[in-house]
Amino acid sequence: MRALPVALAGFLLFSVATASQHQQWIVQTSGLDTNLRGVSAVYFSVKAGEEPVPAVWACGSNGVILRSLDQGKTWKRLHVKDGDALDFRGIVALDEKVAYVMSIGNGNKSRIYKTTDGGETWMLEYSGKRKEIFLDAIVCRFPTRCYALGDPIDGKFLLLASADGDAWEELPRDKMPAALLNEGAFAASNSSLFVNDHDIYIATGGGSAARVLYSPDLGQTWSVTETPIAADNVSSGIFSIDARWGPTIFAVGGDYKDASRGSRSAASSLDGGKTWQLSKRQPGGFRSGVSAISGSIAVAVGPSGEEVTGDQGVTWVHTDSLNLNAVDLLDPENGWAVGPNGTIARFAGWGTMILRNMLPGVNWRTSFWDSAERAHVSSFPVRLVTRSRNPRLRSALSLAC
């Protein structure tokens, strides 16, 4: 969906993490002339036999792409040739060297680039050839299986796929449900599209209902379900969906033009998206990003702050007041989020403190491992196996997948 307003500030990027701490988040960069909208973290091995470390990539307006290989202590700015005017809204990291980045805008402003050398060079892989094309999100299920979502064209959502990691083509849309009037997907946090082994979820907004389009066979057949998240105008709907720990699915959103309104901004499904329930205790306002580390535990971020749930989205507990757009969690103790004014924030061991002190009835460690060990093969992206540095989780997910 068309870009949200971008707030720009003076240029000042701290390459060394600041000491400021906002409860469970540590701000690592701020002051860069960009509104960061995409973040992707993945574990990689520096040397064989050594403990994996995270590679964190972020992107935003004014052609900004950032990467850190030392848990955010330092950040390197990367450049796409002639791309300083592009608005990068989505980024997917496969390791410390390979990543995809997606820009938004009408027609050829919607582009997909790929790097295989850590961002030193970027190859243009896709550019919209029709003025109606407007990309919203990009995900990769495997290094050679990637998908990108675009706003509806001729009444149905555009879905691109790459089977080799290089060439992109449109998937057939004849069996896809028709889009509602003014319906689209929000390009706010690169999380309106979710893909795992066989399933595709598209989260929508802008129409008369906030809906989830679902395909159980990677786009061959489709169904659609309405959710109770705020709708009825072009600025409201679902902004982010996370289904990696299915059958529990988390969705957040609301109305970005009424960001302080906390009603109908979060809902969850316990049956793979067939039915949806509003959270009994809502976040403190509009939320643009959600990321889960188990079937019970997830974090939501937005302009007025952050919340954590430990009970499958029934209750959201406020933790911080940073202005953040997007979030990506690796595990219960490692994750990053990004926001306006070049803000990048890192989790600071939030899991133990918040879930023990603020949600005393939740055993977050048991919840996390139960979800991992009971998961069905279709519930997990392979990246959870490869990017987790915890041997127990890697073993459990390897068996499941």
N, C-alpha and C positions, 0 to 999 in steps of 0.2 A: 504494500500500500504506500501511497505517496509519502515522502519523507516528512518527519515531524520537524518542527522548528529547531534550528541549530543555534546554540548559544556559544559564541566565540569569545575568548579572552586573550590577553597578551601572552606572548611566547615565553615560557620558562619551564624547561624540563629538568627535573632533578634525576640524574643518573644513579645517584646513591639514595637508597631508601631513607625517607624521613623518619624521624623518631616519633612523630605524632601518632597516637593510637586512639581509635574511636571504639571503645569497648572491645568487641571481638574482631575488628578489622584494623589493619595497619595500612595507612596510606603510603604508597611507594612512589608515585609520581603525581604531580599536579602542576597546573599552569601552562600546559601545552595548548596551543591554539587549535583545538580539535574537540569534537564531541565523540568520545569513544563509544562504539555501539557493539563491537564484536570482541569476544575473548575465547581462546581455546587453549587448553593445557593438556599435555600428554607426557607420560614418562618415557625416557629413553636411557639406554645404557652407554655410559662414556667408554667403559672398557668391559670386556667379557668377564663375568664373574663378580663385577662390582655392583653395588646397590644402584638401581636406576634413579635418575634425578628428573625433575620436571622441566620441560621446555614450555614456555608460556608465550603465546602470540596474541596481539591485540591490534585493532584497527578502528579507524574513524574517518571523520570528515577531513578535508584539505589534504587528501592523499596519504594520511598518516598510517604507517604500519610499524609496530614495535615488537621486539622479541627479547626475552630474557632466558638465559640458561643457568642462572644462579639463584633461583627462587625469588627473583625480583629485586635483588640487590642492585643490579645495574640493568639498564635497558638500552638497546641499540635501535636507532631509527633506520628503517629500510625504505627504499624508494622504488616505485614502479616508474619506468621511463615515461615521461610526459604525463604522469598520473597525479600531479600535485593538486589538480582541481577536482579529482574524483572523490565521491563520498562512499567510503568503504564501510559497509554495514555487516558483512559476514566474513568470518575467517575460520578455517578448519585446519588444525595441525595434525599431521600424521606422525611426525617425529621432529627432531631438532633441525632437519634440513628440508623436509617436504611439507608444503602447506598450500592451500588454496585460499584466495581472497576474492570477495565479490563486491562490486560497486553497484549503486542503484541509480535510477533515473530513467527517463523515457528513451526508448530506442537504444542507440549505441552507447548511451551512458551506463546502461546495465551490462556489466562485463564480468568475466571470470578469468582470473590469472592464476598461474601455478608456478611455484618455485621448487627446485630440487637441490639448491645449493645454499640453503639457509637465508634466502632473501637477497642474495647478491644480484641475481637476475630473475626476471619474471616473464613468463611466456603468456601471451594473450590466447586463451583457449576458446572464449565465446564472447560475442558482442551482438546485442540485439539488432536485428536487421529491419524490424518493423517498429514504428513509432509507438504502437500500443504495448510493446513489451516493457515490463517494469518488474525487475527481480526483487524478491523479499528475503530469501534465506537460502543457505547452502549447507549440506551435510554430506559426510562420507561414511558409508557403512564399512567399506574396505578401502584400501589404497586405490583399488581399481573399480570401485563402485560408488559413485557420487551422484547426488541429486540436488537440483536447485528448483525453487518454487517462485512462480511469478503470478502477478495479479491476473484475474480472469480476462480472457480474450474470446470474443464471440460467445460469451455466456458461461465459460468454464475455465477453471484455474489452469495456468500453464505449468507443466511439470517437465523439467529437463533431466536427462540421465546420461551418465558417462559409464560405459562398460570397460573402458581401458585406461581411465584416468586422464585421457587427453581429448578425445572427440566427444562432443555433446549433441544429443538429438532430443526432439520432443517426444514424449510418451503419448500413446493414443489416449484420447479423452472422451471417446464415444460413450463409455459406461460410467463416466464421472458424473456425480450429481450437478445439476445446473446451479450456478451462483445466484444468490439473491440480489435484488437491486442494491447497488452501492457496496456490495460485499467484496472484501479483499483480505489480504494477509498483511499484518503490520511488520514493517522492516525496522523494528525498534531494538531487537536484541539477538537477531539471528536464531530465533527459537520458535518460530511459528510453524516450522516443519520438523518432524521427527521420523527417523527411519531406523529399523533394526533388521533382524534376519529376514523376515517376510513382510513386516507391517510398515505401512506409511500412515502417518497422522498429519493432517493439515488443520491448523487452528485458524479460525476466521474472525473477522469483525467488520464493522461498518454497515452491516445490514440490519434487518429487523430482528435477528437472533444471532447470538454468538455460538457458532457451530464447530463441530469436529468432523471432517471428512476422513473416512478410514478405508484403507485397502489391506486385506490380509494376504495379498499375493503380489506385492510390489507393483500395483497399478493395473492389474488385469481386471479386477472387479472392485466396486466401491459401495459404501453405505454412508449415511450421514446421521448425526445425532445433534440435537439442540442441547445446549448447556444453560445453566441458570446465571452465568456471568453477564454483567451489564451489557446491554445492546441498545438498539433503537436510534442510534445516531452514528455519523461517520467517524467519530473519534473514540468510540467504545467497542469493546469486544474482548476476545482472548488475544493476548500479546505473546504468551509463552506457554509451551507445553513440554512436559518431560514424562516419557513413557518407558524409560530404560529399565525400571524395576516392575514391569507389568506382572500381574494384572492391575496394580495400583498406578494410576496416572494422575499427575498434578497439573493444574492449569491456573494461570493467573492473568489478570488484566484489569479491566475497569474502563474508566473514561479519562484519557490523558489530559483533556481540557478541564477536568474537574478532579485534579490529582489528589486532593485531600479527602474526597469522599471514599469512605471505607467499605460501603456496602457493595455486595456482589462483585468483589474483585478477586475472589479465589474459590475454586471448586475442585473436587477430586472424584475419581471413579475407581471403584474397587473391583470392577468386572471387565477391565480392558476397554472401557469407553462405551459400553452399552447403556449405562445409566450414570447420571452425575448428581452430586449433592453439593450444595453450597456449604462452605465452612461455617461452623457455628460461631467461631470467633475469627473474624475477618482480619486481614492485614490493616495497617493504618492508613490505607489509601490505595491509589492506583499503583499497580506493580507490573513492571515490564519484563522481568526475568525470573525464572525459577530453575533450580537444579537440585536433584535428589541424590542422596548417597545410600538410600535403602528404600524398601517399600513403605516405610513409615516416616523417614526423616528427609526433610527438604528445606531449602532456604529460598526466600523470595526477596527481590531487590526492586527498588523504585526511587522516584525523586524525593520522597519524604522519609525514606528509611528502609530498614530490613527486618524480616521476621524469620523465625524458624518454627517448623512443626515437627513433632515427634509422634503424632498419632494419625498418620495418613491424611493429613490436611484438615482434620476436624477443628483443630485449634492452632492458631498462629500467634506466637509470642514475639513482641517487639524487642529487638536487640540493639539497633543502631539507627543513626539519623543521617547517614551519608546519602548524597544524591548519586545513585548508581543506575545504570541501564541494563547491564547484562552480567551473567555469572556463570562460571563453570567450576564444578567441584570434582576433584580427583578421588577423594576419599574423606573419611570423617575429620581429618586434620589438615587437609591441604586443598586450597581453592583460591580463585581470583575473581574479581569483579571489576567492571570499568564504568566510567560515567563521564559527564560533561567536564570541560576545562582540563582534559587530559588526565583525569583521575583514574589511577589503578590502585586497587586495595587488595590486600592478601588476608586470608583467614589467619587467625592467631590462636589455633587450638580451641576453636569455639565449641567443638563437640562435647567434650567432657564438662566444661564449666556450665554452659547454657543448659544442656539437657539434664544435667544432674541437679543443678540449683534451681532452674526455672521450670523444668518439667520433671519433678521428682518421681512421678509414677512411671517414667519411661527409662528402660535400660537400653541405652543407645547402642552399646556394644552387642548385646544379644540381638537387638532388632536388626542391626547391620549384618551380622553373620547369618542369622536365620534367613534373611532375604537372599543373601548370596548363595547359601547352600540349598535352598529350596527352589531356586529359580529354574524355570523351564528354558530350554534352548532359545526359544524365540523371544525371550524377555531381555536378552543382553546383547548390546553391541559388542563386537569383538574387541573394540578399543578398551573396554573395561578390563579385559584379561591382560592386554599388552601394556597398558599404562599404569596398572596398579603395582606399587612397589612392595606391597605386603604379600609375602609368600603364601599365607593361608588363603587370601582372597584369590590370588592368581591360580592356586591349585583348585579351589572350589569352582571358579568360573571356567577354567580349562575343562574340567569334567563336565560342567553343564553345557558348554558350547561344543 
